[in-house]
Amino acid sequence: MPDTASPPRPRRERLISLDVFRGLTVASMLLVNDPGSWDAIYPPLEHSPWHGWTPTDLVFPFFLFITGITCHMSLAARQAAGADGAALLRQVMRRAAIIFLLGLFLNWFPFYTTDPDTAGTGVLALVADKLLHLRLPGVLQRIALCYLIGGILTLRGSVRSQAALLVVLLLGYWGLSVLVPVPGSGLTGLAAIATPPDTLAAWVDRGLLDWGSWGSHLWGQSKVWDPEGPLSTLPAIGTLILGLFAGRWIGREQPLARRIAGLAGAGAVILAAGLLWSLWFPINKNLWTSSYVLFTGGMAALFLAGFMWLVDLRRSIWWISPFLAFGINPILAYFGSEMSEIILYEMITVTHDGKVIAIQEWFYDVALASWLPDRLASLAFAVLFVAGWYAILRVFQKRGIILKV
């Protein structure tokens, strides 16, 4: 009697290059976020002050682009396997909420203001000051909101609806930023985005996040605008949508070489479009301008295509182990590193030369800055920080422990 049972469903292809690319991106986040001294940084490891870009300005959009890819590939595979759509949507909402709360937790930790000069010396005063100045936006919060929209688009949207939303977001944000007069100043055109506090995005930030006597919940370093503010989060969704398109393309059943070529070609076109648009709407990470979305999205596609060619097609994998450790545990790497940064840079102090300083500053001064040039010492500290977290993540990798939300 012939076997009429359905053949087993083929396993979903695992692109090692995607984990490598994500790992490189996460490791780069740690490298640029944790220098020995913020006063001694090599220019490529600094963000562009305003218009323009540096390699550091590629890191965040690269991660959002990868999030879009994994969002599509994971949810589409589960849908194809017969998973309940409503359950998947609840899972997306739950995951977005957890990521958002993790970001808020990082902003709140250690639950009191670490500089008593700003709030008095009493414990209650320090706690109250922290709440009054608790920053509500953040990197993880933006990732969470973009992921939520990306998940909904994957589960309930079509390619046309995703493309339409991308166009609306990019053109709409451009129109709002340069065509709508900024309240108060009336500025339009390039003058409306010339300085950080005078943009429409900054005006929206203050309106939504500065609560007067209830405290300001903006980025503490600027006090009048936020680089992850509400309005600039809208075009950031566009970065994730580009990732959705990339995930749809590289997940197709066709020769790997063709997928790589198509991804690289599309990336080159999108990058060129971003550069062209930047003549009228400059590339700007803090504003997350529409040209920045296209430029960094195209760059991310080219990088991924290169990794796919090298790792998945040519099978050159001797060098990937450190990046895999970061790539398979990105939440643990980012959240844990941010927690340790707060502890080392702010909470644990020692007395050195008659002054109370953070233990990070003490180690940097004694172990590195005492014999290395300033910038090299600062970079050496950042490299040691990344290496330390690689050692931690490597232990988790060997034991098969992956932090998921």
C-alpha positions as CSV (number, residue, x, y, z in Angstrom):
1,M,0.0,0.0,0.0
2,P,1.6,3.3,-1.0
3,D,2.5,5.8,1.7
4,T,0.0,8.7,1.5
5,A,1.3,10.7,4.4
6,S,2.3,14.2,3.7
7,P,6.0,14.7,3.3
8,P,7.7,16.6,6.2
9,R,7.8,20.3,5.8
10,P,11.4,21.4,4.8
11,R,13.3,23.2,7.6
12,R,13.5,26.9,7.2
13,E,16.9,28.0,5.8
14,R,19.2,29.4,8.4
15,L,21.3,32.3,7.1
16,I,24.4,32.4,9.3
17,S,25.3,35.7,7.7
18,L,22.2,37.4,9.3
19,D,23.5,36.4,12.8
20,V,27.0,37.6,11.9
21,F,25.6,41.0,10.6
22,R,23.5,41.4,13.7
23,G,26.4,40.5,15.9
24,L,28.7,43.0,14.3
25,T,26.0,45.6,14.7
26,V,25.5,44.9,18.4
27,A,29.2,44.8,19.1
28,S,29.6,48.1,17.3
29,M,26.9,49.5,19.6
30,L,28.9,48.6,22.6
31,L,32.1,49.9,21.1
32,V,30.8,53.4,20.4
33,N,28.7,53.6,23.6
34,D,31.5,52.8,26.0
35,P,34.7,54.8,25.4
36,G,37.2,55.4,28.2
37,S,36.6,59.2,27.8
38,W,33.9,61.0,25.9
39,D,36.5,63.8,25.4
40,A,38.9,61.6,23.5
41,I,37.2,59.7,20.6
42,Y,38.4,59.0,17.1
43,P,36.0,60.8,14.7
44,P,34.6,57.7,13.0
45,L,33.4,56.5,16.5
46,E,31.5,59.7,17.1
47,H,28.0,60.6,15.8
48,S,27.8,63.4,13.3
49,P,27.0,66.6,15.3
50,W,24.0,67.3,13.0
51,H,23.8,67.0,9.2
52,G,26.0,64.3,7.7
53,W,27.0,60.9,8.9
54,T,29.9,58.8,10.3
55,P,30.2,55.0,10.5
56,T,28.7,55.3,14.0
57,D,25.5,56.7,12.5
58,L,25.0,53.4,10.6
59,V,24.7,51.2,13.7
60,F,21.1,51.9,14.9
61,P,19.5,51.8,11.5
62,F,21.3,48.6,10.7
63,F,19.8,47.0,13.8
64,L,16.3,48.2,12.8
65,F,16.8,46.9,9.3
66,I,17.8,43.5,10.7
67,T,14.8,43.6,13.0
68,G,12.6,44.0,10.0
69,I,14.2,41.1,8.2
70,T,13.8,38.7,11.2
71,C,10.3,40.0,11.9
72,H,9.2,39.0,8.4
73,M,11.0,35.7,8.2
74,S,9.9,34.5,11.6
75,L,6.3,35.5,11.4
76,A,5.8,34.5,7.8
77,A,7.3,31.0,8.6
78,R,4.9,30.6,11.5
79,Q,2.0,31.6,9.4
80,A,3.0,29.2,6.7
81,A,3.2,26.4,9.4
82,G,-0.5,27.1,10.4
83,A,0.0,29.2,13.5
84,D,-3.0,31.2,14.6
85,G,-2.9,34.8,13.4
86,A,-4.5,36.3,16.5
87,A,-2.0,34.4,18.7
88,L,0.9,35.7,16.7
89,L,-0.4,39.2,16.9
90,R,-0.7,39.0,20.7
91,Q,2.9,37.6,20.8
92,V,4.1,40.6,18.8
93,M,2.3,43.1,21.1
94,R,3.7,41.3,24.2
95,R,7.2,41.3,22.8
96,A,7.0,45.0,21.9
97,A,5.7,45.9,25.3
98,I,8.5,44.0,27.0
99,I,11.2,45.6,24.9
100,F,9.7,49.0,25.6
101,L,9.6,48.4,29.3
102,L,13.2,47.2,29.3
103,G,14.2,50.5,27.7
104,L,12.2,52.4,30.3
105,F,13.9,50.4,33.0
106,L,17.3,51.3,31.7
107,N,16.4,55.0,31.7
108,W,15.1,54.7,35.3
109,F,17.9,52.6,36.7
110,P,19.3,53.1,39.4
111,F,16.0,54.7,40.4
112,Y,17.6,57.7,42.0
113,T,19.6,60.7,40.6
114,T,23.3,59.8,40.9
115,D,24.4,63.4,41.1
116,P,23.1,64.8,44.5
117,D,24.1,68.3,43.5
118,T,21.1,68.4,41.1
119,A,18.5,67.3,43.6
120,G,19.7,67.8,47.2
121,T,21.1,65.0,49.4
122,G,18.0,63.3,50.8
123,V,17.1,59.9,49.5
124,L,13.5,60.9,48.7
125,A,14.8,64.0,46.9
126,L,17.1,61.8,44.7
127,V,14.3,59.4,43.9
128,A,11.8,62.2,43.2
129,D,14.3,64.0,41.0
130,K,14.9,60.8,39.0
131,L,11.1,60.4,38.4
132,L,10.7,64.0,37.4
133,H,13.5,63.7,34.8
134,L,12.9,60.1,33.7
135,R,13.5,60.0,30.0
136,L,10.6,58.3,28.3
137,P,12.0,57.7,24.8
138,G,15.1,55.6,24.1
139,V,16.8,53.1,21.8
140,L,14.8,50.1,23.0
141,Q,11.6,52.1,23.0
142,R,12.0,53.0,19.4
143,I,12.9,49.4,18.5
144,A,9.7,48.3,20.3
145,L,7.4,50.7,18.5
146,C,8.9,50.0,15.1
147,Y,8.8,46.2,15.7
148,L,5.1,46.5,16.7
149,I,4.2,48.2,13.5
150,G,6.4,45.8,11.5
151,G,4.7,42.8,13.1
152,I,1.2,44.1,12.3
153,L,2.2,44.9,8.7
154,T,3.6,41.3,8.3
155,L,0.6,39.6,9.8
156,R,-2.2,41.8,8.4
157,G,-0.7,43.9,5.6
158,S,0.3,43.2,2.0
159,V,3.3,44.2,0.0
160,R,1.3,47.1,-1.4
161,S,0.2,48.4,2.0
162,Q,3.8,48.2,3.3
163,A,5.1,50.1,0.2
164,A,2.3,52.7,0.5
165,L,3.0,53.2,4.2
166,L,6.7,53.6,3.5
167,V,6.0,56.3,0.8
168,V,3.6,58.1,3.1
169,L,6.0,58.1,6.0
170,L,9.0,59.3,4.1
171,L,7.2,62.0,2.0
172,G,5.0,63.0,4.9
173,Y,7.9,63.4,7.2
174,W,9.8,65.5,4.6
175,G,6.7,67.7,4.1
176,L,6.3,68.2,7.9
177,S,9.9,68.9,8.5
178,V,10.6,71.5,5.7
179,L,7.2,72.7,4.4
180,V,5.2,73.2,7.6
181,P,6.2,76.4,9.5
182,V,7.7,75.6,12.9
183,P,5.4,77.1,15.6
184,G,7.0,80.1,17.3
185,S,9.7,80.7,14.7
186,G,7.8,80.2,11.5
187,L,10.9,78.7,9.9
188,T,10.5,76.5,6.8
189,G,12.8,74.8,4.3
190,L,16.4,74.0,5.3
191,A,16.3,76.8,7.9
192,A,13.7,74.7,9.8
193,I,16.2,71.9,10.3
194,A,19.4,73.9,10.7
195,T,19.7,73.7,14.5
196,P,18.5,70.9,16.9
197,P,16.2,73.0,19.2
198,D,14.4,74.8,16.3
199,T,13.0,71.9,14.3
200,L,9.3,70.8,14.2
201,A,10.5,67.5,15.7
202,A,12.0,69.3,18.7
203,W,8.8,71.4,19.1
204,V,6.7,68.1,19.2
205,D,9.2,66.6,21.7
206,R,8.8,69.5,24.1
207,G,5.0,69.5,23.7
208,L,4.6,65.8,24.5
209,L,7.5,65.2,26.9
210,D,8.2,68.4,28.8
211,W,5.5,68.4,31.5
212,G,6.4,71.7,33.2
213,S,6.1,71.3,37.0
214,W,5.8,67.6,36.5
215,G,9.3,67.4,35.1
216,S,10.9,67.1,31.7
217,H,11.1,63.6,30.2
218,L,13.4,64.5,27.3
219,W,17.0,63.5,26.7
220,G,19.0,64.9,29.6
221,Q,21.9,66.0,27.5
222,S,19.8,68.4,25.3
223,K,16.9,69.2,27.6
224,V,14.9,70.7,24.7
225,W,14.7,67.8,22.2
226,D,15.2,64.1,22.0
227,P,17.0,62.0,19.3
228,E,14.5,59.2,19.8
229,G,11.5,61.5,20.0
230,P,7.9,60.8,18.9
231,L,7.9,62.5,15.5
232,S,11.3,61.2,14.3
233,T,10.2,57.7,15.2
234,L,7.8,57.7,12.3
235,P,10.5,57.6,9.6
236,A,12.4,55.1,11.7
237,I,9.4,52.7,11.0
238,G,10.4,53.2,7.3
239,T,13.8,51.7,8.1
240,L,12.2,48.6,9.5
241,I,9.8,48.4,6.5
242,L,12.9,48.2,4.2
243,G,14.0,45.3,6.4
244,L,10.6,43.6,5.8
245,F,11.1,43.9,2.1
246,A,14.7,42.5,2.4
247,G,13.4,39.6,4.5
248,R,10.7,38.8,2.0
249,W,13.3,38.8,-0.8
250,I,16.1,36.7,0.8
251,G,13.5,34.2,2.1
252,R,12.3,33.3,-1.4
253,E,13.0,29.9,-2.8
254,Q,15.6,30.7,-5.4
255,P,19.3,30.3,-5.9
256,L,21.3,32.0,-3.1
257,A,23.5,33.8,-5.7
258,R,20.4,35.4,-7.3
259,R,19.1,36.6,-3.9
260,I,22.5,38.1,-3.1
261,A,22.6,39.9,-6.4
262,G,19.1,41.2,-6.1
263,L,19.7,42.5,-2.6
264,A,22.9,44.2,-3.6
265,G,21.3,45.8,-6.6
266,A,18.3,47.1,-4.7
267,G,20.7,48.3,-1.9
268,A,22.7,50.3,-4.4
269,V,19.6,51.9,-5.9
270,I,18.1,52.8,-2.5
271,L,21.4,54.2,-1.3
272,A,21.8,56.4,-4.4
273,A,18.2,57.6,-3.9
274,G,19.1,58.6,-0.4
275,L,22.1,60.5,-1.5
276,L,20.1,62.3,-4.2
277,W,17.3,63.3,-1.7
278,S,19.9,64.6,0.7
279,L,20.5,67.5,-1.6
280,W,17.1,68.8,-0.4
281,F,16.6,66.9,2.9
282,P,20.1,66.3,4.5
283,I,21.1,63.0,5.9
284,N,20.6,63.5,9.7
285,K,20.6,60.7,12.3
286,N,19.1,62.8,15.1
287,L,16.1,63.8,12.9
288,W,16.1,60.4,11.2
289,T,15.4,62.2,7.9
290,S,13.9,60.4,4.9
291,S,17.2,60.6,3.0
292,Y,18.9,59.0,6.1
293,V,16.3,56.1,5.9
294,L,17.1,55.4,2.3
295,F,20.8,55.9,2.6
296,T,21.3,53.7,5.6
297,G,18.7,51.1,4.4
298,G,20.6,50.8,1.1
299,M,23.9,50.6,3.0
300,A,22.5,47.8,5.2
301,A,21.3,45.8,2.2
302,L,24.8,46.1,0.7
303,F,26.5,45.0,3.9
304,L,24.1,42.0,4.3
305,A,24.6,41.0,0.7
306,G,28.4,41.1,1.3
307,F,28.1,38.9,4.4
308,M,25.7,36.5,2.6
309,W,28.2,36.1,-0.3
310,L,31.2,35.6,2.1
311,V,29.6,33.4,4.8
312,D,26.7,31.6,3.2
313,L,27.9,31.3,-0.4
314,R,31.7,31.1,-0.1
315,R,31.5,29.4,3.4
316,S,34.3,31.6,4.8
317,I,33.4,31.2,8.5
318,W,36.7,31.0,10.3
319,W,36.3,34.6,11.6
320,I,32.7,34.7,12.6
321,S,32.7,33.2,16.1
322,P,32.9,36.5,18.1
323,F,30.1,38.0,16.0
324,L,27.9,35.0,16.4
325,A,28.1,35.3,20.2
326,F,26.7,38.8,20.0
327,G,24.3,38.0,17.1
328,I,22.4,35.2,18.8
329,N,21.9,37.0,22.1
330,P,21.4,40.7,21.1
331,I,18.9,41.6,23.9
332,L,21.2,40.2,26.6
333,A,24.2,41.9,25.0
334,Y,22.6,45.3,24.7
335,F,20.6,45.3,28.0
336,G,23.4,43.8,30.0
337,S,26.0,46.2,28.6
338,E,23.8,49.2,29.3
339,M,23.3,48.0,32.9
340,S,27.0,47.4,33.5
341,E,27.7,50.8,31.9
342,I,25.5,52.6,34.4
343,I,27.0,50.6,37.3
344,L,30.6,51.2,36.2
345,Y,30.3,54.8,35.0
346,E,28.0,56.1,37.8
347,M,27.3,53.9,40.7
348,I,30.5,52.3,42.0
349,T,33.0,54.9,43.1
350,V,36.5,54.9,44.6
351,T,38.7,57.6,46.1
352,H,41.6,58.5,43.9
353,D,44.0,61.5,44.5
354,G,41.6,62.9,47.1
355,K,38.6,62.8,44.7
356,V,35.6,60.4,44.6
357,I,35.4,59.2,41.1
358,A,33.6,56.3,39.2
359,I,35.5,53.1,39.1
360,Q,35.4,53.2,35.3
361,E,37.2,56.5,35.4
362,W,39.7,55.2,37.9
363,F,40.5,52.1,35.8
364,Y,40.8,54.2,32.7
365,D,43.2,56.7,34.3
366,V,45.4,54.2,36.1
367,A,45.5,51.3,33.6
368,L,45.3,53.0,30.2
369,A,45.5,56.8,30.1
370,S,48.6,56.8,32.2
371,W,50.7,55.4,29.3
372,L,48.7,55.6,26.1
373,P,47.7,58.6,24.0
374,D,44.2,59.9,24.9
375,R,42.3,58.6,22.0
376,L,44.1,55.3,21.9
377,A,43.5,54.8,25.6
378,S,39.8,55.6,25.2
379,L,39.5,53.2,22.3
380,A,41.4,50.5,24.3
381,F,38.9,50.8,27.1
382,A,36.0,50.4,24.7
383,V,37.7,47.3,23.1
384,L,38.2,45.8,26.6
385,F,34.5,46.5,27.4
386,V,33.4,44.7,24.2
387,A,35.8,41.8,24.9
388,G,34.5,41.4,28.4
389,W,31.0,41.1,27.1
390,Y,32.1,38.7,24.4
391,A,33.5,36.4,27.2
392,I,30.1,36.6,29.0
393,L,28.1,35.9,25.8
394,R,30.5,33.1,24.8
395,V,29.6,31.3,28.1
396,F,25.9,31.7,27.3
397,Q,26.4,30.5,23.8
398,K,28.3,27.3,24.9
399,R,25.5,26.5,27.3
400,G,22.8,27.2,24.7
401,I,21.2,30.0,26.8
402,I,19.5,32.7,24.7
403,L,17.6,35.5,26.3
404,K,14.3,35.9,24.4
405,V,11.4,38.2,25.1
